Amino acid sequence: MLRTRSILMFSVAMALSTAAFAQDKTVKVGNLSDQSGLYSDLGGPGSTLAAQMAVEDSGLVAKGWKIDVISGDHQNKPDVGTNIARQWLDVDKVDVIVDVPSSGVALAVNTVVREKNGVFLNSGAAASDLTNSQCSPNTVHWTYDTYLLANGTGKAVVKAGGDSWFFLTADYAFGAALERDTTAVINANGGKVLGAVRHPLNTSDFSSFLLQAQSSKAKVIGLANAGGDTTNAIKQAAEFGIVSGGQKLAALLLFITDVHSLGLNVAQGLVFTETFYWDMNDQTRAFSKRFSERMKTKAPPSMVHAGVYASLIHYFKALEALGGNPHDGAKVVAKMKEMPTDDPLFGKGVIRIDGRKIHPGYLFEVKKPSESKGPWDYYKLIATIPAEEAFTPLSQSTCPLVKK
Amino acid sequence: MLGINTQALFGQLLLGLINGSFYALLSLGLAVIFGMLNIINFAHGALFMMGAFCAYFLLTWFDLNYWWALVLAPLIIGAFGIVIQHTLLRRIAGLDHLYSLLLTFGLALIIQGVFLNYYGSSGLPYAIPTALQGGTNLGFMFLPNYRAWVVVVSLVVCLATWFLIERTRFGSYLRAATENPQLVSAFGINVPLMITLTYGLGVGLAALAGVLAAPINQVRPLMGADFIIVVFAVVVIGGMGSILGSIVTGFALGIIEGLTKYFYPEASNTVVFLLMVLVLLVKPTGLTGKAA
């Protein structure tokens, strides 16, 4: 008797709840990115396009959902980013903020989204703090982080004999996190760090810093920077005879758009870590073809674009499973963590309790010009970092959400 | 950190000089345009960027190498500047400086936006010409041949421009025309044509700097935006409109910035502005400027 009554009550509750949620199938996606500065090629308009493609491919619109994608330019400034995030969450009723490259902005937006109970699917930022000390029940960090970069590139370079390092570090949260995580890996593998110089974000001339790195006599010059800063540093290192003088460059974070901009002549032989490359399998090629056809610059997707797409695909699956009501961010993220992920770009994976998306990392080397068969044919895979080794183990996590 | 290594110091001084040659070349163009035409040309950075893109297009579309670009890009972009002057800037001649500042600033944003839209922010590769590849080991540092070339070209062009304006008949007409256009045209000199050509010259200097920068920086839509603010600070410190002042200040600031990169790299982007504030506090007309 008791049993049938509880079943009855349960089904009534279910019916009521689905009825209530059924009216709320409006979702607003906000792509908050660097739309015009040095990171706009790896995120920017491409991320907006990736978000739109995710909406189209989710199939939810055909099922009666109303999904809008809007975009904003945070100009790599944390104050600008938080202002837009507040405006979006408070006034414009944005449910999910995606991308947000530049770790300083991402950490600031992370706090705002948590306070307003939204959803934050980060793809562009690198700082591993997002899923450690700063972790949040409203945040998923999808594509990569500084721990992965350090463990991928850092470890590979030290193992290949590069045991003394000098860092050129971008002087903000991201550079500091990358230098910190890479230093830990270098020390753990028996190498040592001889020094570092912190340069301002968006530096056009690296010659002074390169000269300091050169006189340090370190075997490896680690570039803990990104985008235009990295390409300028690599190009000028070639000019100043750094590599021909016997020192190696380790570009800790390099995107396909950077390789394209450098050209294979300069970039060949660089080893770096990414989690996505357009030419990995049929599915990534098919997606990339559709993507680049719609890009103004005709570029294939960067791993950041891929992360925006894949994280939204998973987000929409969670929304569909919940039946609606995207406005309770923590609940949606909890559902996303509960469901295993499976998408054409990153394959099967999971989102851990700390918000870290788990998938393999890949160690790539830039091809020689003679090896490249066509436009954007730039990478060869040299090693795969298994998913379970790619990111901070939960046992070492400093995230308060992780129960120990 | 404070143990100063003289070798490294020499290296930094030389690098400062190299960067200073870009500042000098760009601020020279600005000073010519401001001193002669009273236009605050905020589009200078965008035109510098167009110079670099022009070199890239000449290479990829017409197979014309760096040496051609060095001659053709300033002419092409200079002609573009003349079109801007003739169609837009001429209309606001005689109005307050603010109008030219706003107009050229808007132009710069439009030009940058168009290039960003089609070429993205990370830019395009442009190789150092084969004749200038490699470098020389000076003992205290490795000096790439290309950088030495940049300093030489920049010095020659700066001095030639100074000579043209301060020491030739054309220059004296020009200076007279900025003092009193009515009187000069009464002598039968075509003042509007001279002004148009002068704007073209200033723009050509920006484009030349762009071609010189193309192999060092990436050819990027925002390369000018990064430079222009610093260059304006150089012009302000040197004294608005002073030709020699902007050349000397350009080189000097390059060196000061280079030293900052060695002693306190975090401040290397701000040191120029700190100096600007100090100079303005002590001598509001700039180091070589005369009181209005």
HADDOCK unambig.tbl for C-alpha pairs under 7 A between the chains (distance, minus, plus):
assign (segid A and resid 37 and name CA) (segid B and resid 121 and name CA) 6.45 0.50 0.50
assign (segid A and resid 38 and name CA) (segid B and resid 121 and name CA) 5.76 0.50 0.50
assign (segid A and resid 38 and name CA) (segid B and resid 122 and name CA) 6.55 0.50 0.50
assign (segid A and resid 40 and name CA) (segid B and resid 121 and name CA) 6.08 0.50 0.50
assign (segid A and resid 41 and name CA) (segid B and resid 120 and name CA) 5.71 0.50 0.50
assign (segid A and resid 41 and name CA) (segid B and resid 121 and name CA) 5.63 0.50 0.50
assign (segid A and resid 41 and name CA) (segid B and resid 122 and name CA) 6.32 0.50 0.50
assign (segid A and resid 197 and name CA) (segid B and resid 265 and name CA) 6.97 0.50 0.50
assign (segid A and resid 198 and name CA) (segid B and resid 265 and name CA) 6.28 0.50 0.50
assign (segid A and resid 198 and name CA) (segid B and resid 266 and name CA) 5.98 0.50 0.50
assign (segid A and resid 199 and name CA) (segid B and resid 265 and name CA) 5.80 0.50 0.50
assign (segid A and resid 199 and name CA) (segid B and resid 266 and name CA) 5.59 0.50 0.50
assign (segid A and resid 200 and name CA) (segid B and resid 266 and name CA) 5.85 0.50 0.50
assign (segid A and resid 200 and name CA) (segid B and resid 269 and name CA) 6.69 0.50 0.50
assign (segid A and resid 204 and name CA) (segid B and resid 217 and name CA) 6.65 0.50 0.50
assign (segid A and resid 207 and name CA) (segid B and resid 15 and name CA) 6.97 0.50 0.50
assign (segid A and resid 208 and name CA) (segid B and resid 12 and name CA) 6.07 0.50 0.50
assign (segid A and resid 208 and name CA) (segid B and resid 15 and name CA) 6.72 0.50 0.50
assign (segid A and resid 208 and name CA) (segid B and resid 258 and name CA) 6.71 0.50 0.50
assign (segid A and resid 208 and name CA) (segid B and resid 261 and name CA) 6.34 0.50 0.50
assign (segid A and resid 208 and name CA) (segid B and resid 262 and name CA) 6.90 0.50 0.50
assign (segid A and resid 227 and name CA) (segid B and resid 122 and name CA) 6.95 0.50 0.50
assign (segid A and resid 228 and name CA) (segid B and resid 122 and name CA) 5.82 0.50 0.50
assign (segid A and resid 232 and name CA) (segid B and resid 217 and name CA) 6.10 0.50 0.50
assign (segid A and resid 232 and name CA) (segid B and resid 218 and name CA) 6.67 0.50 0.50
assign (segid A and resid 236 and name CA) (segid B and resid 216 and name CA) 6.61 0.50 0.50
assign (segid A and resid 239 and name CA) (segid B and resid 144 and name CA) 6.29 0.50 0.50
assign (segid A and resid 240 and name CA) (segid B and resid 142 and name CA) 6.41 0.50 0.50
assign (segid A and resid 240 and name CA) (segid B and resid 143 and name CA) 6.92 0.50 0.50
assign (segid A and resid 240 and name CA) (segid B and resid 144 and name CA) 5.83 0.50 0.50
assign (segid A and resid 257 and name CA) (segid B and resid 122 and name CA) 6.78 0.50 0.50
assign (segid A and resid 258 and name CA) (segid B and resid 122 and name CA) 6.40 0.50 0.50
assign (segid A and resid 261 and name CA) (segid B and resid 122 and name CA) 5.96 0.50 0.50
assign (segid A and resid 261 and name CA) (segid B and resid 123 and name CA) 5.37 0.50 0.50
assign (segid A and resid 261 and name CA) (segid B and resid 124 and name CA) 4.75 0.50 0.50
assign (segid A and resid 261 and name CA) (segid B and resid 125 and name CA) 5.51 0.50 0.50
assign (segid A and resid 262 and name CA) (segid B and resid 124 and name CA) 6.95 0.50 0.50
assign (segid A and resid 262 and name CA) (segid B and resid 125 and name CA) 5.30 0.50 0.50
assign (segid A and resid 263 and name CA) (segid B and resid 125 and name CA) 5.82 0.50 0.50
assign (segid A and resid 296 and name CA) (segid B and resid 117 and name CA) 6.74 0.50 0.50
assign (segid A and resid 296 and name CA) (segid B and resid 118 and name CA) 6.03 0.50 0.50
assign (segid A and resid 297 and name CA) (segid B and resid 118 and name CA) 5.43 0.50 0.50
assign (segid A and resid 297 and name CA) (segid B and resid 119 and name CA) 5.76 0.50 0.50
assign (segid A and resid 297 and name CA) (segid B and resid 120 and name CA) 6.42 0.50 0.50
